[in-house]
């Protein structure tokens, strides 16, 4: 079953080999799926999800998009860009410092004309509700997009993304797919796509900010609910989901030495940029797992690049990465 969606992303995104990085690490053969090249506002994985959510929003007569994230949210940046592209209003509920000088993703949010509502992480849900209610009372016909666009509909987009990658790799045996996992929608869609295709490889989510048990529960739920939307009636269980939460570092959005090394290593060997929050942490985990021989030298690992590079130009990340 196909779900209604808009054509917003530049698809299919390419899959490329990483020969110099593979040689430097001396482990498995490495490939990368370039979802940083989806095309909207520097790209990223959220654009695929927004194709599905925006089709529903338009069908419901929405005129304003409301979503939530951190000040350097990749999801909010892509939502603001899509809203501008479609002539819709956009309100971003961001937790962070309202007095900061806009840079990185936040600067782009302003370029796209988004209205910013500041809050704290603790008060985020209360602020979202108040913002939605105010927009509704003002006749703006708001449509609420959850954190990371990670609901069953957004997750279904990544079941389609798995099918896209499988077609690209029809003559290549891939043993592992590794991706950053936080709000869970991307990993859920990939897990659902793999289950539907009876794929023999394994999908590993490197947790960015959630304990392993909690993230497995979320991913399994989203995958199962997305499957229902797509007419697939076999539910996934938490034990079907692979998550590694050993690389949480000092917490969400805090870049440490492992992330810095991963960013520099990808850049120096492949000319490929990672971001300091998501792909930097996921790549750091993958690199450590290669060095500890979790992935075997004869295997092939596909790193799913979910984008986020504008955060490299935001503080404090830019200062930490300067020579």
Buried (B, 14 or more C-beta within 10 A) or exposed (E): EEBEBBEBBEBBBEBBBBEBBBEBBEBBBBBBBBBBBBBBBBBBBBBBBBBBBBBBBBEEEBBBBBBBBBBBBBBBBBBBBBBBBBEBBBBBBBBBEEEEEBBBBBBBBEEBEBBBBBBEEEEBEEBBEBBBEBBEEEEBBBBBBBBBBBBBBBBBBBBBBBBBBBEBBEEEEBBBBBBBBBBBBBBBBBBBBBBBEEBEBEBBBBBBBBEBEBBBBBBBBBBBBBBEBBEBEEBBEBEBBBBBBEBBBEEBBBBBEBBBBBBEBBBEBBEBBBBBBBBBBBBBBBBBBBEEEBBEEEBBBBBBBBBBBBBBBBEEBBEBBEE
